[in-house]
Amino acid sequence: MASACPSPQPGHNLPQKEQGELGDTQGPGPRSSSPEHSNPGVKQSPDSTLDLSSFSTSKLLELSRSTRALTEAFEAGSLPAVAARLQATLQSLENAQLNIGITGVPGSGKSTLVNALRGLGDEEANSAATGVVEMKTGPTAYLHPKYPNVVIWDLPGIGPTILQVHRSLQQLLRQPYDLLLILSAGRFPNSLAQLACRLDQQGAHFCLIRSKVDVDVAAACSRRPSTFSEEAVLGQIRDDCAKQLEGEGLKGPRVFLLSTFNLKKYDFQQLQEAMVQGLASHKRRALLVAMPNVSKNILEKKAAALCQHIWLVALVACSINQSPVPGVKDVACDLAMLTRCLQGYRRCLGLDTGLQGEAKDTINQAQVVELLRRAVEEASAFTHELLRVPVLGNLTTQGISFGAIYQMLRRSLDMAVKEAQDMLVGPDC
């Protein structure tokens, strides 16, 4: 395998606006339309993601110049000041609030999608209530079970009249949702198409979803088994949705076909990529790490997001609250921080629970010490080259520690991604 480095309660606390985070190039609120992107509702990302695996050690200087957080931090002067700024950046990344609203036609599977995105079944504890009729009269908030900063809002269904569309639009725009998912289980009604048009005019970030596609595919197979073609059925559904939406004035609509009971099928991977587009960098990371692990593609994107900040974690860990590591010569660091980091890798990649949801043994400090001991043996050449980078000259006394931590984190992430990929089974992965 290639290197992996390529609290509101339900019914309470509507999402609050946030201040811009360090390193964020775009503040919260509606995103303006981009002429380079023709898909309504899906906006261009405000900045590109850095893939640390593409940088050799000697390229760290260029990385530091490209990363706004590090550049700003080094302007503070001393290494402790730099580390303190970067620690604040780490905390802002980990705590970035993300609000996702899910609405659409009543009975289209909105609540089931709320649960699926949170990695829960409809009958599990703290899952959203599901049913064949509309069960909500107002927005209901559900926290992600592993990442409480990610809140998924189960919104009331959209009624058929223009007045109801107007009311729904005002309610959606009144709250600062970072992303809206709009579902229909059949043909997109005029009311939903009108809502999409108005959201697009307002520059909102949204995705259109045709749900329960598995039901349509099964029905088509049952009716015409001798001539059945799943590809043809899916093509007909896409074309029909596009015609309906274009007929209501939505230009270049893109509709994602989905089964909320099996996210491995159909367009979930493409939907995930569209959801990420248009989010600010810290919110983009929050979404990626919270995504259900249903494909190798998603695992790779998670790994890239985690790998992007290894240098940041390593610098903070060897500069703040550091103490000598027992049995590891010349290495001092914050062992508790590194333990939490490795635990976070496993949680993000779904390695903290077994196939039946049972808790698995977690990383402890003794294991981190052993990983650092091994890393020191491999990191001497890395550290020597690192200390020749002018902007990192202040790391001289922490050079061995930084090199060992960086190597340990990168190797541990690679191994965790390989383990997570091996857990994925079946042709849909």
Protein Blocks (a to p, Z undefined) as FASTA:
>chain_A
ZZfklpccehiaiaddddddehiabdedjddddfkbmbghiacdfbdcddfklpcfklmm
mmmmmpmklmmmmmnopaklmmmmmmmmmmmmmmoccddddeddehilmmmmmmmmnopa
fkbghiacddfbdfbfbdcddddfklmmbccdddddddfbfklmmmmmmmmmmpccfbdc
dddfbdcdfklmmmmmmmmmnopacddddehklmmmmmmmmmmmmlgcfklmmmmmmmmm
mmmmmmnopahiacddddfklmkgojlmmmmmmmmgopafklmmmmmmmpccfbfklmmm
mmmmmmmmmmmmmmmmmmgopacdehiahiacdfklmmmmmmmmmmmnopmbcfkopacd
dddfklmmmmmmmmmmmmmmmmmmmmmpmklmmmmmmmmmmmmmmmmmmmmmmmmmmmmm
mmpgcjkZZ
